[in-house]
Amino acid sequence: MVLVTVRENEPFEKALRRFRRKVEREGIRKDIKKNSFYLKPGEKRRLKQRLAEKRRRKAARRAMRKVPSRPGGREGMGREGGGREGGPGPAST
């Protein structure tokens, strides 16, 4: 049970913010949402598998982002040379 004592001369909004933080930290809203309706055992298993797959894909995306595409740190330079001369581009006149 979450208990928040409102201090003397403390604004209500600040106490409400502390209450919300405590509720979030203890996972009460997550638990209420999870138990708000009945899931059959098979549905629960499929949901668990979908969430696990989602976590795996997210971890793979993060891992791909951390690995540099080319050694030397010149990614995002465009063409192979990375220089100014040659190639199509806006004509400066």
N, C-alpha and C positions, 0 to 999 in steps of 0.2 A: 504494500500500500504506500502510495506517495503522500508525503506530508510536507507541506511548506508553511512555515510560520511567517506571517507578515510582520515585519519589524515596525517599530514606531516611526512615524513620519516617512514611511517607504511608499512610493507610488504603487498603486494597484498594478499598473502595467509591468513594472519591474518584477513584482512577485509572480504575476502570471507568466512572464518569460522564464523565471526560475522553475516554475511548475512544469511548463512545457518541456524544458530541457531535461528535467528529472524523468518525466514520462518517456521521453524519447530514449534516454540512456538505458532505462530499464526494459525497453521493448514492449511496453504495454499496448501501444497502438497496433504494432505488428501482430501481437498475439490476438488481439480482438478481431483484426481483419482476417487472420487465418482461421479463427473459429466461428466466424459469423455465419457460415453455411456448411452443410455436411458434404464431404467429398468421399466418394466410394474409394475403397482401397486401391482399385486399379487406376482410378483418376489421380489419386494422390501419388502413385508410383510414376505415372506418366508426367505429371507436373514436376516432380522431383528430377526426372531425367531431362526434361526440357530446360529447367533452371541450371542443371549441371552443364549441359551442352552450351548454354548461353555464357556461363562463366568461362568455359574452355575457350570459346571463340574470342571473348574479350581479352583473356590472358594472351592468346596467340597474337591478337592485334597489337597489344602493348609490346610484346616481344619483338614484333616486326618493326615497330617504331623505334626501338632502342638500337637495333642493328643498323650501322651505317651502310648505305648502299654501295659506296665506293671508298677504298682507302685513300687518304689524302684530304678528306674533308671538303671536296669541291662539289658536293651535290647541289642541285638547284641552279647550276650555271648554264644550263641549256644545252648547247652543242658540245661536241667532244673537246674542241680546243679551249673553249671558255674565253677566248680573246675577243677583241673588237673587230678586227679586220675580216673581210669576207662574209659571205652569206647574206640572205635577205634580211631586210630590216627597214625601219623608217628612214627615208632619205632626208638627210639634213641639208638644207639649202640656206 
